[in-house]
Amino acid sequence: EVSADKVRCAVGGAFLVASADITVLLALVRLVSLLVHDAAAVGTKEYAGEQAHFVITVGAFALLA
């Protein structure tokens, strides 16, 4: 028989894992959007300013890995 404490712990753990998954997913979506934006900026006048965003994006990806 499963006690209420075990059920509460399992549900809390499931919510914790789900929130962590959502956080990582949102970070990856942001990462991909920045990479696409930086790739589109190659060859344009604004390329010099985009390098800083690219460095930040790669750094964020390294933290996730």
C-alpha positions in Angstrom: 0.0 0.0 0.0 1.3 3.4 -0.9 1.2 6.1 1.7 0.1 9.7 1.1 3.6 11.0 1.8 5.1 8.8 -1.0 2.4 10.0 -3.4 3.0 13.6 -2.4 6.8 13.1 -2.9 6.3 11.5 -6.3 4.0 14.3 -7.5 6.4 17.0 -6.2 9.3 15.3 -8.0 7.3 15.1 -11.2 6.5 18.8 -11.0 10.2 19.6 -10.3 11.3 17.5 -13.4 8.7 19.1 -15.6 9.7 22.6 -14.6 13.3 21.9 -15.2 12.4 20.4 -18.6 10.5 23.5 -19.6 13.3 25.8 -18.4 15.8 23.9 -20.6 13.4 23.9 -23.5 12.9 27.6 -23.4 16.7 28.2 -23.2 17.2 26.0 -26.2 14.5 27.8 -28.2 16.2 31.1 -27.3 19.6 29.7 -28.3 18.4 28.5 -31.6 16.7 31.8 -32.4 19.9 33.7 -31.6 21.9 31.4 -33.7 19.5 31.8 -36.6 19.6 35.6 -36.2 23.4 35.6 -36.1 23.6 33.4 -39.2 21.3 35.7 -41.0 23.5 38.7 -40.0 26.6 37.3 -41.7 27.6 39.4 -44.6 25.6 42.4 -43.6 26.6 45.7 -42.1 25.4 44.7 -38.6 27.7 41.7 -38.5 30.2 43.4 -36.1 27.6 43.9 -33.5 26.2 40.4 -33.8 29.5 38.8 -32.8 28.8 39.7 -29.2 25.4 38.0 -29.3 27.0 34.9 -30.8 29.6 34.7 -28.0 26.9 35.1 -25.4 24.8 32.4 -27.1 27.7 29.9 -27.4 28.5 30.6 -23.7 24.9 29.9 -22.7 25.0 26.7 -24.7 28.2 25.6 -23.0 26.6 26.1 -19.6 23.7 23.9 -20.6 26.0 21.2 -21.9 
